[in-house]
Amino acid sequence: MSRLSSDLAGVHVPAGTFFSFGDYSIEVTRPGGGRDPDPMVIHYQCNDPLIPLSNGGEVFTCDLLSDELGAGRAQGMTSPIIEDGELRPNGRTVLTFSDEGGL
């Protein structure tokens, strides 16, 4: 067991627990001719520890921020699979945006 600090001071989590953050970069295309717009960038930050499940996956909730869409929420899960002897990622994520920050 490990103990977290900062806003989660005193919370104990199992070894292998982690946090995730980064950016989705979504290609935006224009129908027909012309220059394609710049990609839409959505920043994500998981504010709760990602505790691995027995199958190696995890369930998560992240806060989102986008210049185009505003504040939002992502919720999802991963459940990696072994295919032809190779570990392959397998996940589903739902992104929502609203005036209430995706809630």
C-alpha positions in Angstrom: 0.0 0.0 0.0 1.1 3.5 -0.8 -0.1 6.8 0.8 -0.9 9.8 -1.3 -0.4 13.4 -0.4 -1.8 16.9 -1.4 -5.6 16.9 -1.8 -5.6 13.1 -1.3 -3.5 13.1 1.9 -4.1 10.0 4.0 -5.7 8.0 1.1 -4.1 4.6 0.8 -3.9 2.9 -2.6 -2.4 -0.4 -3.8 0.9 -0.6 -5.6 0.5 0.1 -9.4 -1.9 2.9 -8.9 -1.3 5.9 -11.1 -2.7 9.3 -12.3 -3.2 10.2 -16.0 -3.2 13.5 -17.9 -2.6 14.6 -21.4 -4.3 15.9 -24.6 -6.6 14.4 -27.2 -5.7 15.8 -30.6 -8.7 15.3 -32.9 -8.3 15.8 -36.7 -10.9 18.2 -38.1 -11.7 17.9 -41.8 -13.7 20.1 -44.1 -16.0 18.6 -46.7 -14.9 19.3 -50.3 -11.8 21.3 -51.1 -9.9 23.8 -49.1 -7.5 23.8 -46.2 -8.4 21.6 -43.3 -8.7 23.4 -39.9 -6.2 22.9 -37.1 -6.8 19.9 -34.9 -9.2 20.3 -31.9 -7.2 19.8 -28.7 -8.9 18.6 -25.6 -6.9 18.5 -22.4 -7.7 15.7 -19.9 -6.7 15.2 -16.3 -7.8 12.3 -14.1 -8.3 13.7 -10.6 -8.8 10.4 -8.9 -6.2 7.6 -8.6 -6.5 5.0 -11.3 -6.4 1.7 -9.4 -5.7 -1.3 -11.6 -8.5 -4.0 -11.8 -7.7 -7.7 -11.6 -7.8 -7.9 -15.4 -5.2 -5.1 -15.8 -7.8 -2.5 -16.8 -9.2 0.5 -14.9 -12.3 2.6 -14.6 -11.7 6.4 -14.7 -13.3 9.8 -14.6 -11.4 12.8 -15.9 -12.0 16.6 -16.2 -11.7 18.0 -19.7 -10.9 21.5 -21.1 -11.2 22.6 -24.7 -11.0 26.0 -26.3 -13.8 25.1 -28.7 -16.1 23.2 -26.3 -15.3 24.5 -22.8 -15.2 22.3 -19.7 -16.3 18.7 -19.8 -16.1 15.3 -18.2 -14.7 12.0 -19.6 -15.7 8.6 -18.1 -14.5 5.3 -19.3 -12.8 2.0 -18.8 -10.0 -0.1 -20.2 -9.8 -3.8 -20.4 -6.7 -4.9 -22.3 -6.8 -8.2 -24.3 -4.2 -10.6 -25.4 -4.4 -11.2 -29.2 -1.9 -13.5 -31.0 0.4 -13.4 -27.9 0.4 -9.6 -27.8 -1.1 -7.3 -25.2 -3.5 -4.9 -26.9 -5.2 -1.9 -25.4 -9.0 -2.0 -25.4 -10.9 0.9 -24.0 -14.1 3.0 -24.2 -14.4 6.6 -23.3 -17.4 8.9 -23.3 -16.7 12.7 -23.5 -19.5 15.1 -22.4 -19.5 18.9 -22.5 -22.2 21.3 -21.0 -22.7 24.5 -19.2 -22.2 22.5 -16.0 -18.8 21.2 -17.0 -20.0 18.0 -18.6 -22.2 16.9 -15.7 
